[in-house]
Amino acid sequence: MEFLGNEMITVDGGNLKIDGHDASKLASTYGTPLYVMSETQTVKNFTRYVESFKEYSEKTGKEFIISFAYKANTNLAVTRLLSKLGCGADIVSAGELYIAKLSDVPSEKIVFNGNCKLKEEIKMGIEAEIRAFNVDSISELVLINETAKEMGKIANVAFRVNPNVDAKTHPKISTGMKKNKFGLDIESGIALETIKMAEKMENVKIVGIHCHIGSQLTYISPFVEEARKIMDFVVLLKNEGIKIRDVNLGGGLGIPYDKNTKIPVQKDLSKAVLDVIYEYEGKIELPNLILEPGRSLVATAGVLLGTVEHVKETPVAKWVMIDAGMNDMMRPAIYESYHEITPCTIRAEKEVVSVAGGLCESSDVFGKDREISKMEVKDTVAILDVGAYGISMANNYNSRGKPAMILTNEKEVSLIRARETLADLISKDIVPNHLL
Ligand SMILES: Cc1ncc(COP(=O)(O)O)c(C=O)c1O
Protein backbone atom coordinates (compact mmCIF):
# COMPACT_ATOMS: atom_id res chain seq x y z
CA MET A 1 0.00 0.00 0.00
CA GLU A 2 1.24 3.48 -0.86
CA PHE A 3 0.37 6.32 1.52
CA LEU A 4 0.35 9.25 -0.90
CA GLY A 5 0.73 12.56 0.90
CA ASN A 6 1.19 10.84 4.28
CA GLU A 7 4.96 10.95 4.48
CA MET A 8 4.84 10.37 8.24
CA ILE A 9 3.43 6.86 7.67
CA THR A 10 5.75 3.92 7.14
CA VAL A 11 5.22 0.17 7.27
CA ASP A 12 7.82 -1.87 9.09
CA GLY A 13 7.47 -5.68 9.21
CA GLY A 14 3.76 -5.32 8.41
CA ASN A 15 3.24 -2.81 11.23
CA LEU A 16 2.05 0.70 10.51
CA LYS A 17 4.10 3.47 12.05
CA ILE A 18 3.37 7.16 12.41
CA ASP A 19 6.47 9.33 12.69
CA GLY A 20 8.27 6.10 13.59
CA HIS A 21 5.85 5.20 16.44
CA ASP A 22 4.04 1.88 16.20
CA ALA A 23 0.37 2.75 15.63
CA SER A 24 -1.01 -0.27 17.51
CA LYS A 25 1.14 0.62 20.53
CA LEU A 26 -0.10 4.24 20.41
CA ALA A 27 -3.64 2.83 20.42
CA SER A 28 -2.99 0.63 23.45
CA THR A 29 -1.20 3.40 25.36
CA TYR A 30 -3.74 6.17 24.77
CA GLY A 31 -6.89 4.14 24.02
CA THR A 32 -9.16 4.43 20.99
CA PRO A 33 -10.75 6.21 19.23
CA LEU A 34 -7.63 8.32 19.02
CA TYR A 35 -6.68 11.17 16.72
CA VAL A 36 -2.99 11.25 15.87
CA MET A 37 -1.62 14.48 14.40
CA SER A 38 1.85 14.41 12.91
CA GLU A 39 3.82 17.54 13.70
CA THR A 40 6.37 16.50 11.08
CA GLN A 41 3.78 16.30 8.31
CA THR A 42 2.13 19.58 9.31
CA VAL A 43 5.47 21.38 9.20
CA LYS A 44 6.19 19.85 5.78
CA ASN A 45 2.82 20.93 4.41
CA PHE A 46 3.27 24.49 5.68
CA THR A 47 6.84 24.74 4.44
CA ARG A 48 5.73 23.69 0.96
CA TYR A 49 3.40 26.69 0.82
CA VAL A 50 6.14 29.04 1.97
CA GLU A 51 8.69 27.64 -0.47
CA SER A 52 6.22 27.70 -3.37
CA PHE A 53 5.15 31.32 -2.84
CA LYS A 54 8.28 32.98 -1.45
CA GLU A 55 9.22 34.31 -4.88
CA TYR A 56 6.18 36.62 -4.74
CA SER A 57 7.64 38.71 -1.92
CA GLU A 58 11.14 38.48 -3.39
CA LYS A 59 9.98 39.75 -6.79
CA THR A 60 7.39 42.32 -5.75
CA GLY A 61 8.40 43.38 -2.24
CA LYS A 62 4.83 42.65 -1.17
CA GLU A 63 3.73 40.50 1.74
CA PHE A 64 2.67 36.90 1.34
CA ILE A 65 0.58 35.62 4.24
CA ILE A 66 -0.81 32.17 4.90
CA SER A 67 -3.79 32.29 7.22
CA PHE A 68 -4.70 28.80 8.40
CA ALA A 69 -8.45 28.17 8.12
CA TYR A 70 -9.13 27.41 11.79
CA LYS A 71 -12.34 25.56 10.98
CA ALA A 72 -10.19 22.70 9.70
CA ASN A 73 -8.63 22.01 13.10
CA THR A 74 -8.65 24.25 16.18
CA ASN A 75 -6.75 22.03 18.56
CA LEU A 76 -4.61 24.49 20.50
CA ALA A 77 -1.42 22.50 20.00
CA VAL A 78 -1.99 22.45 16.24
CA THR A 79 -2.81 26.17 16.04
CA ARG A 80 0.20 27.05 18.22
CA LEU A 81 2.47 24.88 16.08
CA LEU A 82 1.35 26.69 12.93
CA SER A 83 1.56 30.08 14.61
CA LYS A 84 5.14 29.38 15.69
CA LEU A 85 5.96 28.62 12.05
CA GLY A 86 4.70 32.08 11.08
CA CYS A 87 1.21 31.12 9.98
CA GLY A 88 -1.76 33.47 10.40
CA ALA A 89 -5.40 32.66 11.11
CA ASP A 90 -8.56 32.70 9.03
CA ILE A 91 -11.31 32.78 11.64
CA VAL A 92 -15.11 32.69 11.50
CA SER A 93 -16.23 33.09 15.10
CA ALA A 94 -15.44 34.58 18.50
CA GLY A 95 -14.21 31.13 19.52
CA GLU A 96 -11.72 30.93 16.68
CA LEU A 97 -10.51 34.48 17.42
CA TYR A 98 -10.01 33.48 21.06
CA ILE A 99 -7.98 30.45 19.96
CA ALA A 100 -5.93 32.54 17.50
CA LYS A 101 -5.04 34.99 20.27
CA LEU A 102 -4.15 32.11 22.63
CA SER A 103 -1.94 30.79 19.82
CA ASP A 104 -0.11 34.16 19.70
CA VAL A 105 -1.08 34.83 16.08
CA PRO A 106 -0.19 38.47 15.38
CA SER A 107 -3.24 40.70 14.69
CA GLU A 108 -1.94 41.60 11.24
CA LYS A 109 -2.22 37.94 10.25
CA ILE A 110 -5.83 37.43 11.35
CA VAL A 111 -8.68 37.69 8.83
CA PHE A 112 -12.32 37.33 9.86
CA ASN A 113 -14.54 35.39 7.45
CA GLY A 114 -18.11 34.17 7.55
CA ASN A 115 -21.44 35.32 6.17
CA CYS A 116 -23.21 36.14 9.43
CA LYS A 117 -20.88 38.05 11.74
CA LEU A 118 -22.38 38.96 15.09
CA LYS A 119 -21.95 42.31 16.79
CA GLU A 120 -20.08 40.76 19.72
CA GLU A 121 -17.69 39.04 17.31
CA ILE A 122 -17.16 42.27 15.39
CA LYS A 123 -16.37 44.06 18.65
CA MET A 124 -13.79 41.42 19.54
CA GLY A 125 -12.21 41.68 16.09
CA ILE A 126 -12.01 45.47 16.28
CA GLU A 127 -10.50 45.30 19.77
CA ALA A 128 -7.94 42.78 18.50
CA GLU A 129 -7.11 45.13 15.57
CA ILE A 130 -7.27 42.29 13.08
CA ARG A 131 -6.00 42.67 9.53
CA ALA A 132 -9.47 42.62 7.97
CA PHE A 133 -13.09 41.65 8.27
CA ASN A 134 -14.03 40.00 5.00
CA VAL A 135 -17.40 41.68 4.49
CA ASP A 136 -20.07 39.38 3.05
CA SER A 137 -23.06 41.74 2.75
CA ILE A 138 -24.11 45.39 2.93
CA SER A 139 -25.82 44.66 6.21
CA GLU A 140 -22.56 43.34 7.69
CA LEU A 141 -20.71 46.42 6.42
CA VAL A 142 -23.23 48.70 8.13
CA LEU A 143 -22.91 46.74 11.38
CA ILE A 144 -19.11 46.85 11.29
CA ASN A 145 -19.14 50.60 10.65
CA GLU A 146 -21.68 51.24 13.44
CA THR A 147 -19.79 49.05 15.90
CA ALA A 148 -16.46 50.70 15.12
CA LYS A 149 -18.10 54.12 15.55
CA GLU A 150 -19.45 53.17 18.99
CA MET A 151 -15.95 52.05 19.95
CA GLY A 152 -14.30 55.16 18.52
CA LYS A 153 -12.22 52.99 16.19
CA ILE A 154 -11.65 52.35 12.48
CA ALA A 155 -12.19 48.75 11.30
CA ASN A 156 -10.22 47.33 8.39
CA VAL A 157 -12.52 45.80 5.80
CA ALA A 158 -11.95 43.59 2.80
CA PHE A 159 -14.85 42.50 0.60
CA ARG A 160 -15.67 38.88 -0.06
CA VAL A 161 -16.72 38.90 -3.69
CA ASN A 162 -18.51 36.11 -5.49
CA PRO A 163 -16.79 35.56 -8.85
CA ASN A 164 -19.21 32.88 -10.09
CA VAL A 165 -16.46 30.31 -10.65
CA ASP A 166 -17.23 26.60 -10.66
CA ALA A 167 -14.62 25.00 -8.40
CA LYS A 168 -15.42 21.54 -9.83
CA THR A 169 -15.73 20.08 -6.35
CA HIS A 170 -18.47 18.49 -4.20
CA PRO A 171 -21.55 20.80 -4.28
CA LYS A 172 -21.62 20.94 -0.46
CA ILE A 173 -18.14 22.49 -0.36
CA SER A 174 -18.44 24.76 -3.39
CA THR A 175 -18.61 28.41 -2.28
CA GLY A 176 -17.99 30.77 -5.20
CA MET A 177 -20.94 30.35 -7.55
CA LYS A 178 -23.91 32.66 -7.90
CA LYS A 179 -26.18 30.08 -6.30
CA ASN A 180 -24.02 29.90 -3.15
CA LYS A 181 -24.82 32.04 -0.13
CA PHE A 182 -21.38 33.62 0.06
CA GLY A 183 -19.97 36.89 -1.13
CA LEU A 184 -20.95 40.02 -3.03
CA ASP A 185 -21.75 39.36 -6.66
CA ILE A 186 -19.29 40.96 -9.06
CA GLU A 187 -21.17 40.67 -12.35
CA SER A 188 -24.34 42.45 -11.22
CA GLY A 189 -22.39 45.37 -9.72
CA ILE A 190 -23.39 44.59 -6.09
CA ALA A 191 -19.74 44.24 -5.05
CA LEU A 192 -18.76 47.62 -6.50
CA GLU A 193 -21.84 49.29 -5.04
CA THR A 194 -20.99 47.92 -1.57
CA ILE A 195 -17.39 49.08 -1.77
CA LYS A 196 -18.54 52.54 -2.85
CA MET A 197 -20.82 52.64 0.20
CA ALA A 198 -17.84 51.78 2.37
CA GLU A 199 -15.86 54.66 0.85
CA LYS A 200 -18.39 57.06 2.33
CA MET A 201 -18.34 55.48 5.79
CA GLU A 202 -16.22 57.09 8.48
CA ASN A 203 -15.34 54.10 10.60
CA VAL A 204 -14.16 51.55 8.08
CA LYS A 205 -10.98 51.47 6.03
CA ILE A 206 -11.02 49.56 2.72
CA VAL A 207 -7.99 47.27 2.62
CA GLY A 208 -8.71 44.31 0.41
CA ILE A 209 -10.63 41.93 -1.77
CA HIS A 210 -11.34 38.41 -0.66
CA CYS A 211 -12.68 35.45 -2.57
CA HIS A 212 -13.26 31.80 -1.85
CA ILE A 213 -14.50 29.34 -4.44
CA GLY A 214 -14.61 26.03 -2.60
CA SER A 215 -12.76 23.29 -0.83
CA GLN A 216 -10.97 20.11 -1.96
CA LEU A 217 -10.13 21.56 -5.38
CA THR A 218 -8.48 18.97 -7.59
CA TYR A 219 -8.03 21.14 -10.70
CA ILE A 220 -5.91 24.25 -11.11
CA SER A 221 -8.10 25.91 -13.77
CA PRO A 222 -10.72 27.29 -11.28
CA PHE A 223 -7.92 29.03 -9.32
CA VAL A 224 -6.69 30.62 -12.55
CA GLU A 225 -10.18 31.78 -13.48
CA GLU A 226 -10.67 33.14 -9.96
CA ALA A 227 -7.33 34.99 -9.94
CA ARG A 228 -8.08 36.62 -13.28
CA LYS A 229 -11.57 37.73 -12.25
CA ILE A 230 -10.28 39.15 -8.97
CA MET A 231 -7.34 40.98 -10.56
CA ASP A 232 -9.67 42.42 -13.22
CA PHE A 233 -11.90 43.63 -10.42
CA VAL A 234 -8.93 45.23 -8.65
CA VAL A 235 -8.15 47.10 -11.92
CA LEU A 236 -11.78 48.22 -12.13
CA LEU A 237 -11.57 49.51 -8.56
CA LYS A 238 -8.36 51.36 -9.33
CA ASN A 239 -10.15 53.09 -12.21
CA GLU A 240 -12.81 54.10 -9.67
CA GLY A 241 -10.06 55.60 -7.50
CA ILE A 242 -10.09 52.75 -4.93
CA LYS A 243 -6.73 51.20 -4.04
CA ILE A 244 -6.61 47.60 -2.91
CA ARG A 245 -3.79 46.66 -0.50
CA ASP A 246 -4.53 42.93 -0.05
CA VAL A 247 -5.87 40.24 -2.32
CA ASN A 248 -6.99 37.08 -0.50
CA LEU A 249 -7.39 34.21 -2.94
CA GLY A 250 -9.33 31.56 -1.09
CA GLY A 251 -10.18 28.19 -2.46
CA GLY A 252 -8.67 25.14 -0.87
CA LEU A 253 -6.22 22.87 -2.63
CA GLY A 254 -7.43 19.31 -2.42
CA ILE A 255 -5.53 16.39 -0.95
CA PRO A 256 -5.26 12.83 -2.34
CA TYR A 257 -7.90 11.09 -0.21
CA ASP A 258 -7.99 8.41 -2.86
CA LYS A 259 -4.40 7.25 -3.18
CA ASN A 260 -4.89 6.43 -6.88
CA THR A 261 -5.47 10.05 -7.89
CA LYS A 262 -2.69 12.52 -8.47
CA ILE A 263 -3.82 16.07 -7.85
CA PRO A 264 -2.13 19.50 -7.96
CA VAL A 265 0.17 20.52 -5.13
CA GLN A 266 1.34 23.86 -3.71
CA LYS A 267 3.93 24.54 -6.41
CA ASP A 268 1.37 23.94 -9.17
CA LEU A 269 -0.91 26.44 -7.44
CA SER A 270 1.79 29.09 -7.04
CA LYS A 271 2.94 28.79 -10.64
CA ALA A 272 -0.60 29.15 -12.02
CA VAL A 273 -1.77 31.94 -9.71
CA LEU A 274 1.41 34.01 -9.69
CA ASP A 275 1.62 33.93 -13.50
CA VAL A 276 -1.83 35.53 -13.61
CA ILE A 277 -0.96 38.15 -10.97
CA TYR A 278 2.29 39.14 -12.72
CA GLU A 279 0.27 39.93 -15.87
CA TYR A 280 -1.16 42.91 -13.94
CA GLU A 281 2.22 44.48 -13.17
CA GLY A 282 2.18 48.03 -14.53
CA LYS A 283 -1.63 48.14 -14.64
CA ILE A 284 -1.93 48.35 -10.84
CA GLU A 285 0.37 48.33 -7.83
CA LEU A 286 0.47 44.62 -7.08
CA PRO A 287 -1.25 43.75 -3.78
CA ASN A 288 -0.12 41.77 -0.76
CA LEU A 289 -1.22 38.19 -1.26
CA ILE A 290 -3.12 36.14 1.32
CA LEU A 291 -4.08 32.46 1.09
CA GLU A 292 -6.26 30.69 3.63
CA PRO A 293 -5.74 26.94 3.31
CA GLY A 294 -7.10 24.54 5.88
CA ARG A 295 -7.28 21.03 4.48
CA SER A 296 -4.02 21.09 2.53
CA LEU A 297 -2.11 22.15 5.66
CA VAL A 298 -3.37 19.53 8.08
CA ALA A 299 -5.55 16.82 6.50
CA THR A 300 -2.75 14.46 5.50
CA ALA A 301 -1.14 14.88 8.95
CA GLY A 302 -4.07 13.31 10.80
CA VAL A 303 -4.97 9.67 11.40
CA LEU A 304 -7.94 8.34 13.36
CA LEU A 305 -7.15 5.10 15.14
CA GLY A 306 -9.97 2.78 16.12
CA THR A 307 -10.25 -0.79 17.38
CA VAL A 308 -12.10 -3.62 15.65
CA GLU A 309 -14.76 -4.66 18.17
CA HIS A 310 -17.02 -7.00 16.19
CA VAL A 311 -17.11 -8.67 12.80
CA LYS A 312 -20.35 -9.92 11.29
CA GLU A 313 -21.56 -11.32 8.01
CA THR A 314 -24.89 -10.53 6.40
CA PRO A 315 -26.17 -12.11 3.19
CA VAL A 316 -24.68 -9.20 1.23
CA ALA A 317 -21.65 -7.93 3.15
CA LYS A 318 -19.01 -8.58 5.75
CA TRP A 319 -19.04 -5.80 8.34
CA VAL A 320 -16.15 -4.73 10.52
CA MET A 321 -17.46 -2.68 13.46
CA ILE A 322 -15.00 -0.31 15.07
CA ASP A 323 -15.17 1.85 18.20
CA ALA A 324 -14.80 5.12 16.25
CA GLY A 325 -17.97 6.49 14.73
CA MET A 326 -19.47 9.32 12.74
CA ASN A 327 -19.52 11.46 15.88
CA ASP A 328 -15.70 11.31 15.86
CA MET A 329 -15.33 11.91 12.11
CA MET A 330 -18.36 13.04 10.18
CA ARG A 331 -17.02 13.47 6.65
CA PRO A 332 -18.08 10.11 5.17
CA ALA A 333 -21.57 10.47 6.66
CA ILE A 334 -22.20 14.02 5.50
CA TYR A 335 -20.25 14.19 2.22
CA GLU A 336 -19.93 10.50 1.38
CA SER A 337 -16.25 11.27 1.35
CA TYR A 338 -13.63 8.63 0.75
CA HIS A 339 -10.92 7.94 3.34
CA GLU A 340 -8.30 5.25 3.05
CA ILE A 341 -8.71 2.59 5.76
CA THR A 342 -6.06 0.09 6.78
CA PRO A 343 -5.43 -2.19 9.72
CA CYS A 344 -2.25 -1.28 11.57
CA THR A 345 -1.11 -4.90 11.39
CA ILE A 346 -1.04 -5.43 7.66
CA ARG A 347 -1.54 -9.08 6.65
CA ALA A 348 -0.93 -10.49 3.19
CA GLU A 349 -4.44 -11.91 2.94
CA LYS A 350 -7.06 -9.43 1.76
CA GLU A 351 -10.83 -9.44 1.96
CA VAL A 352 -13.72 -7.22 0.94
CA VAL A 353 -15.35 -5.62 3.96
CA SER A 354 -17.42 -2.62 4.98
CA VAL A 355 -16.11 -0.67 7.97
CA ALA A 356 -18.69 0.94 10.25
CA GLY A 357 -18.96 2.77 13.54
CA GLY A 358 -21.38 1.87 16.30
CA LEU A 359 -23.88 4.74 16.09
CA CYS A 360 -27.55 4.24 15.42
CA GLU A 361 -27.40 5.67 11.91
CA SER A 362 -27.07 3.80 8.63
CA SER A 363 -24.76 6.58 7.44
CA ASP A 364 -22.25 5.70 10.17
CA VAL A 365 -20.03 3.87 7.71
CA PHE A 366 -16.39 4.74 7.02
CA GLY A 367 -15.95 2.60 3.93
CA LYS A 368 -18.16 0.26 1.90
CA ASP A 369 -17.02 -2.92 0.16
CA ARG A 370 -13.33 -2.15 0.43
CA GLU A 371 -10.67 -4.68 -0.41
CA ILE A 372 -8.49 -4.39 2.69
CA SER A 373 -5.86 -6.48 4.39
CA LYS A 374 -7.70 -8.98 6.62
CA MET A 375 -8.75 -7.63 10.01
CA GLU A 376 -9.37 -9.43 13.27
CA VAL A 377 -11.17 -8.44 16.44
CA LYS A 378 -8.93 -6.17 18.62
CA ASP A 379 -6.87 -5.05 15.64
CA THR A 380 -6.10 -1.35 15.47
CA VAL A 381 -7.51 0.30 12.35
CA ALA A 382 -6.26 3.56 10.83
CA ILE A 383 -8.50 5.96 8.93
CA LEU A 384 -6.27 8.32 6.99
CA ASP A 385 -6.34 12.02 6.10
CA VAL A 386 -8.52 13.15 8.97
CA GLY A 387 -6.37 16.07 10.20
CA ALA A 388 -8.83 18.55 8.65
CA TYR A 389 -12.56 18.63 9.45
CA GLY A 390 -12.08 15.64 11.74
CA ILE A 391 -11.90 16.62 15.41
CA SER A 392 -13.25 20.09 14.55
CA MET A 393 -16.53 18.53 13.38
CA ALA A 394 -16.65 15.86 16.11
CA ASN A 395 -19.69 15.89 18.37
CA ASN A 396 -21.36 13.98 21.19
CA TYR A 397 -24.12 12.25 19.24
CA ASN A 398 -25.33 9.04 20.93
CA SER A 399 -23.76 10.49 24.11
CA ARG A 400 -20.25 9.50 23.14
CA GLY A 401 -17.35 11.56 24.41
CA LYS A 402 -15.05 13.15 21.85
CA PRO A 403 -11.81 11.22 21.36
CA ALA A 404 -8.38 11.92 22.73
CA MET A 405 -5.71 13.37 20.48
CA ILE A 406 -1.93 13.05 20.39
CA LEU A 407 0.79 14.91 18.51
CA THR A 408 3.74 12.97 17.19
CA ASN A 409 7.12 13.91 15.85
CA GLU A 410 10.10 11.68 15.28
CA LYS A 411 11.27 12.13 18.89
CA GLU A 412 8.16 12.26 21.04
CA VAL A 413 4.47 11.75 21.51
CA SER A 414 2.36 14.32 23.39
CA LEU A 415 -1.23 14.12 24.54
CA ILE A 416 -2.88 17.24 23.08
CA ARG A 417 -6.52 16.59 23.89
CA ALA A 418 -7.87 14.59 26.81
CA ARG A 419 -10.58 12.05 26.10
CA GLU A 420 -13.99 13.36 27.15
CA THR A 421 -15.47 11.64 30.19
CA LEU A 422 -19.03 10.63 31.03
CA ALA A 423 -19.21 13.63 33.35
CA ASP A 424 -18.23 15.92 30.45
CA LEU A 425 -21.29 14.72 28.57
CA ILE A 426 -23.73 16.25 31.03
CA SER A 427 -21.54 19.07 32.33
CA LYS A 428 -23.69 21.79 30.74
CA ASP A 429 -27.09 20.24 31.45
CA ILE A 430 -29.19 21.69 34.27
CA VAL A 431 -31.97 19.79 36.02
CA PRO A 432 -34.63 22.14 37.42
CA ASN A 433 -35.50 21.83 41.13
CA HIS A 434 -38.87 20.16 40.57
CA LEU A 435 -37.15 17.24 38.81
CA LEU A 436 -34.50 16.69 41.45
C1 LIG B 1 -13.87 31.16 3.50
C2 LIG B 1 -13.10 29.91 3.62
N1 LIG B 1 -11.78 29.99 3.81
C3 LIG B 1 -11.02 28.89 3.94
C4 LIG B 1 -11.57 27.62 3.87
C5 LIG B 1 -10.67 26.44 3.99
O1 LIG B 1 -10.69 25.68 2.85
P1 LIG B 1 -9.77 24.38 2.72
O2 LIG B 1 -9.88 23.64 3.98
O3 LIG B 1 -10.34 23.67 1.57
O4 LIG B 1 -8.39 24.83 2.44
C6 LIG B 1 -12.95 27.49 3.67
C7 LIG B 1 -13.57 26.16 3.59
O5 LIG B 1 -14.63 25.96 3.10
C8 LIG B 1 -13.74 28.66 3.54
O6 LIG B 1 -15.06 28.60 3.35
The ligand as a Tripos MOL2 file, in Angstrom:
@<TRIPOS>MOLECULE
LIG
   16    16     1     0     0
SMALL
NO_CHARGES

@<TRIPOS>ATOM
      1 C1        -13.8680   31.1620    3.4950 C.3       1 LIG1
      2 C2        -13.1040   29.9120    3.6190 C.ar      1 LIG1
      3 N1        -11.7770   29.9930    3.8060 N.ar      1 LIG1
      4 C3        -11.0190   28.8870    3.9410 C.ar      1 LIG1
      5 C4        -11.5680   27.6210    3.8670 C.ar      1 LIG1
      6 C5        -10.6720   26.4420    3.9940 C.3       1 LIG1
      7 O1        -10.6870   25.6840    2.8540 O.3       1 LIG1
      8 P1         -9.7740   24.3750    2.7200 P.3       1 LIG1
      9 O2         -9.8790   23.6360    3.9840 O.co2     1 LIG1
     10 O3        -10.3400   23.6680    1.5700 O.co2     1 LIG1
     11 O4         -8.3910   24.8250    2.4450 O.co2     1 LIG1
     12 C6        -12.9520   27.4890    3.6720 C.ar      1 LIG1
     13 C7        -13.5670   26.1560    3.5880 C.2       1 LIG1
     14 O5        -14.6340   25.9600    3.0950 O.2       1 LIG1
     15 C8        -13.7420   28.6560    3.5430 C.ar      1 LIG1
     16 O6        -15.0590   28.5970    3.3500 O.3       1 LIG1
@<TRIPOS>BOND
     1     1     2 1
     2     2     3 ar
     3     2    15 ar
     4     3     4 ar
     5     4     5 ar
     6     5     6 1
     7     5    12 ar
     8     6     7 1
     9     7     8 1
    10     8     9 2
    11     8    10 1
    12     8    11 1
    13    12    13 1
    14    12    15 ar
    15    13    14 2
    16    15    16 1
@<TRIPOS>SUBSTRUCTURE
     1 LIG1         1 GROUP 0 **** ****
